Amino acid sequence: MLIRYIPLLLLSLPGLADYQSGVNALQKGNAASALREFSASADSDARAAHALAELYERGNGTPQDYAKALDLYRRAAEKGLAPAQVSLGYLYERGYGTRRDYAQALRWYQKAAAQGNAMAFNNLGVLFENGWGVKQDFRQAVDWYRKAVDLSLPIAQTNLGYAYAEGRGVPKDLPQAILLYRKAADAGDAQGMNNLGWMYAIGQGVERNSDSARQWYERAAERGHGQAMVNLSRMYETGQGVPADEKRALDWLTRAAQVKYRPAMQRLAKIYRNGGLGLSPDPALASDWERQLN
């Protein structure tokens, strides 16, 4: 019986009350109010520091500031909060707010993995798959992905599916790849949707079906997936399974560039520099996209 009252007692503490108020504000779509509430308790509550860092990382309710996000994630991570350890590792992996440091990414992912965090398992798999900060080892990557898949993490299902599709660390098994991509896609993972679309587009593991490819690409694109947008652009540019339409091809390419998908930014800069997809050269816009790439 006493256990039922513990949350109420905890919420009476100022820091915890501020954190919950911030969560409530976010649920209502008020990021600015959440920012204030999380800021009030960030020093005493690791969860608030982590939530505040996410706002700065995403530029939600405040200008995007990776350096502030990094500092806040570190403060929460040092208090042992596993999601913050993963987020801190990710910023080090990507070089956001700091120089890229795979050793630090590995360190923080390992700390979170020791607490059983599924995303840490997945991200360790990414390091081993790519040889970032560790010796490249596809089998170890698969082992880490499996640990995350056992905890039903959709992005890990996609990553393990890719291992089966390519035969990296496991025997090539296209039906298993399709199964994992579909599980991830059904759970809302945009990369899984894109990969499933690609399998339909090329007829790998499934019967080739351009309409199914387009539908999966569109579902991924709705979630802001740049690669899927480029795939749609290519379909409309080439008339693969859809009527050729340069205007729609340009529209999808531009959307991909706007979400900072670098291959799209590079292609769009080249188009504005040299012309293409129905456009005449525009040196000013070409220079603008080239600046954004630097």
N, C-alpha and C positions, 0 to 999 in steps of 0.2 A: 504493500500500500504506500509506503513512504516513497518508493521510486517514482510514483506518479506525480509527486509534488516537486521533485528535483528540478525539472525544467522551469517551473514557475519561480522557484527560488533563484535559479540562475538568471532568468530574465529580469529579475529585480536589480541585478547588478548593472551599473550605468553602461559599461563597455558592451556587455552582451545585448542589452536593450538597444543600443545604437546600431549594433550589427543587424539585429532583426528588423529594425526600422528601415535600414538600408535595403535589406532584402525585399521588404514590403514595397518600398518605393520603386525598386526595379521591376517588380511584378506589375506595378501600375504604369510602367513606362516612363517614370520620372527619374532619369539618370542624374540630373543635377542635384536633386534631393538625396539620392543614394550616395552621391559623391560626398556630400556634407556629412551624412550619418556615418559612413565608413571611415571618413577622415577623423571623426571624433573618437573612434575607438581603435584605430589602427595600431597605436602603440601598445595597447594592452591585449588585443584580440587578434590572433594570427589569421583567423578567418576574415576579419574585416580588412586586414592588410592585404590579404590575397584578393579579396573582392575589389578593393580599391585599385590594386595593381592591374586587374583585368580592365577596369574602366580606362586607365591611362594607356594600356597596351592597344585597346581597340579605338581610342578616341571617342568614347561614349560619355557624353555629358561634360567633356573637357577636351582640349586639344590633345591629340595623340602625343605621347611622351614615353618613348621606350626606356630612357634613362631612369625616370621616376618609377616606371613599372619594374624595372630590374631591381632597384633598391627595395621596393616594397615586397617583391617576391622573395628577395634574399632574407628580409626580416622575418617573414612568415616561415620560410624554409628552415631557417636556423632554429625556429621553435618546434620543428619536427612535423610541420603540416605537409603531408605527402603531395597533394595537388599543387602546392606552391613549389615544392622541390621539382616537380615535373615541369612546371611553367618556367622556373628559373633555368633549368637545364635546356629547355627549348630556346630561350633567348640566347643562351651561349651557343647552342648548336647553329642557330641562324645568324648570329652576329647582330642582333637587334639591341641597341642601347649600349653595346660593348663590342670589343673585337671578338671575332669568332674564336671559340675555345672549346674544342671537342673534349679535351680532358675534363674541363669543368662540367660540360654537359653529361659526360659519362658518370662523373662523381655524383651529381645530383639525381640522375636517373637511378643509379644503383641504390641510393638512400631511399628513394620512394619505392623502388622494387622490393627492398627489404621489408616494406610495410604491406606488400601485396597489391600495390597499385597497378591496375591493368594498363593504363596509358604509359607508365614507366616501362612495363614489359614490352609494349609495342615499340616505344622509342629506342629501347636498347636493341631491339631487332633491326630498326632502321640503321643504327650505327654499325652493327655487324654486317648488314647487307651491303652497305656502301663503303665500309672500311674507313669510317670517320673516327679517328682517335683510337682505333683498335685495328688489329689485323683482319682484313676482310674474311668472313667466314659465313657462308650461306647456311650451313647446318645450324650454327648457333643462332643465326637470325631466325630460322624457322622455329627453333626451340622457344625463343622468346615470343614469337608471334603466337605459337600454340598456347603458351601460358595466358596470353591476353584473350585469345579466342575462347579459352575455357571459362573466361569471365564475361563472355558475350560482348566484347568490344568490337563494334562494327568496322572501324578502320583496320583493326588487326585481321579481321576476316578478309578484307580486301587485300591486305599485304600478303597474307598466307595464300590467298587465291592466286596472286601474281606469281608467287614462288612455284605453285603447281603449274601455272600456265607456261612458265619459262623453264621449268625443270631446274630450279636453283635451290639446292640443298635438299631436294626431294625428287623422286622420279617424276617426269612430266606426266600430268594427269589432267587433261582438259575438262572432263566431266566434274572432277572435284573442284577445279578452278571456277567453273560456271556455278556450281552449288554455293561456293563461298561468296562469290560476287553477288549472287542473287540474295543471299542472306543479308549481306551488308547493305545492298541497295534497298531491300524491303525494310531495313531498320533505319533508313534515311541517310546512309553514307553516300555523299556525292561522288567520291572517287570510285566506289563500287558501282554506282550507276553508270559513270563514264566508261569504266572498264567493261561492263556488261554490254554497253552500246557498241564498243569497239569489237567485241567478239561477234556480235550480230553483223556488224558492218563488213567484217572480213570472212565470216563464216567459219570461225574457229571454235570447235566444241559444240556449236549449234548450227542449224541451217542458216545460211546467209539470208538476212532479212533487213533491208534498208529502212523499212518503216519502223521496225522495232528498234533499230539503231537510233533513228531520229528521236523516237519517243524517250529512250533512256538518256540520250544527250540532253534533250530539253528538260527532263526532270533534274538532271545534274546542274544544268545552267540556271534553272530557277533558284538553286541554292548557291549561286555565285561561283560556280566552278569554271575557271578560265579555260582549261583544256577542253572541256565539253563545248564551250562556246566556240573555240577554234575549230573543233570537229564539225560543228553545225555550219560554220562559215565555209569550211572546205566542201561540205556536201552541196551547199547552194552555189558555190563557185564552179564546181565541176558538174553539177547536175546529177550527182550520184543518188539515185533513189528519190529525188525531188526535182521539180522543174528548175533549171538553171536560173539564178536570180542574183545578179551582181549587187543590187541594192541590199538585199537581205544578207548576202555574204559579208558586205562591208559593215552592216549593222552588228552582226554577231562578232566580227573581228574587233570592232570598236568597243563593244561591251567587254570583251575579254581584256583588251588593253586597259580599260577603265578600272578593272579589278586588279590591275598590276601584274597580269600574267605576261611575263617577259617575252616569250616567243611572239605573242600578239603585238606587244609594244614594238618589237623589232620589225615585224612585218608591216605594221601600220606606218612606222617611220619611213620604211623603204618605199611604200606606196606613195606617201606624200612627197617623197624626194623625187621619184621617177615616174609616178603616174601608175594607174592600175585600178581594177575594179570600177571602171567608169569614171575615175577621178583624173583630173589633170594635175601635174606637179604643183605642189604648194610648199615652197621652201620654208616659210614661217612655221607652218604646222609640223613639217618634218623636223625642224630644229627643236621645236617644243617637245616632241616625243623623244628625240635623241637626248635632250637634257634630262628628261625624266628617267632615262635608262642609266644615267651616270650617278 
